[in-house]
Amino acid sequence: MDQRSTRRDFAAGCLFAAALGLTGVADVARAQSSLVVNSYGGSFEEFMRAEILPPFVEMTGADVTLDVGLGKGWLANLRAAGVEDAPYDVLMTNETWASIEREEGFFEPIDATMVPNIEDLWPISRLPDDNGVIGTLSPIGIAYRTDLVETPPESWADLWSNPEFRGKTGLYTITNSAGYMTLLMTAKVFFGSEYETEQAIEKIAELKPFQQVDFSGTMETMLTRGEVIVGPIDFAAAARLKTQGVPVEIVAPTEGMFMFEQVFNLLKASESKELAHEWINYILSPEVQEKWVRQYYWAPVNKDVTVPADLEDLVPIWGERMDDIVLWDWQAANAKRDEVIEAWNKAMR
């Protein structure tokens, strides 16, 4: 009996145990009526279980298992299992991680004929040759405290030229995807190419001292406390701050924005390809996209979704305005990631 047969025979018991939280996804076998997908934890997981999963389960009758974690952990799970026995059917992750996993052979192109909603997406969402599809996104601009800044920023270059920001700027650490994208944008703005990372590191070092933050929640906290008065943050995070009464505003820089995105990828090893395509099509549907907009202030990727009037101030970047988001070649960027991190750490001591 081969390994896949053994895992299928093990399915019933494992899926029941997984539902009770007694086993991890790496131990879960899959049948044609089951689907293994992933989710971030905390409120994201709660929303997935309460609002996203139930309609899909009702519609398909499928057993859906969520693996809760983060990008680095999902990559580790894939590598531990191997390409032929990857433990997911569809993997949602940032393109920074997806590009690595795609290059290592874990994914295969989406069959567009099985995902009708893919034809209704804004161009930014559809990856070349349908090697994954962006299901959610939040553009990243420059946020600032309206009560602490006299001259609001208009461009990335203003972080260097406005003396108000000296010593009061927040930036993401280089190991955060937004930190790496800030570096790429700096290289593009000042040196004409995102690949001029060495010069860009030196340029960012000119902003010292500045606060380095690990993730967007930390940036939100520091902006709320006034520990930083300006810094890159995604529009959804700025919307959350506004709803909490924090005097913050956010601008789309003249040179362009970048984004936090979630790419949905089809696993080559999936034994539930039809169901996996149904899941991707469901994520891209107007109904689900509207839920993302209302819950998280994310820009809808489906053209049939309009941001409600009561959310226009909180979700100003959507539709054709998403053309102003700069896309990166993550395969090329990741190829030099280790040397970039080392150079960054030396320069920012």
Sequence and secondary structure as in RCSB ss.txt:
>XXXX:A:sequence
MDQRSTRRDFAAGCLFAAALGLTGVADVARAQSSLVVNSYGGSFEEFMRAEILPPFVEMTGADVTLDVGLGKGWL
ANLRAAGVEDAPYDVLMTNETWASIEREEGFFEPIDATMVPNIEDLWPISRLPDDNGVIGTLSPIGIAYRTDLVE
TPPESWADLWSNPEFRGKTGLYTITNSAGYMTLLMTAKVFFGSEYETEQAIEKIAELKPFQQVDFSGTMETMLTR
GEVIVGPIDFAAAARLKTQGVPVEIVAPTEGMFMFEQVFNLLKASESKELAHEWINYILSPEVQEKWVRQYYWAP
VNKDVTVPADLEDLVPIWGERMDDIVLWDWQAANAKRDEVIEAWNKAMR
>XXXX:A:secstr
  HHHHHHHTHHHHHHHHHTT S GGG    TTEEEEEE SHHHHHHIIIIIHHHHHHHH  EEEEEE  HHHHH
HHHHHH GGG S SEEEE HHHHHHHHHTT EE   GGG GGGGGB GGGB GGGSSEEEEEEEEEEEEETTT S
S   STTHHHH GGGTT BEEE TTSHHHHHHHHHHHHHHHSSTT HHHHHHHHHTT S EEESSHHHHHHHHHH
TS SEEEEEHHHHHHHHHTT  EEEE  TT BEEEEEEEEEETT S HHHHHHHHHHHTSHHHHHHHHHHH  B 
 BTT    GGGTTT    GGGGGGB    HHHHHHTHHHHHHHHHHHT 
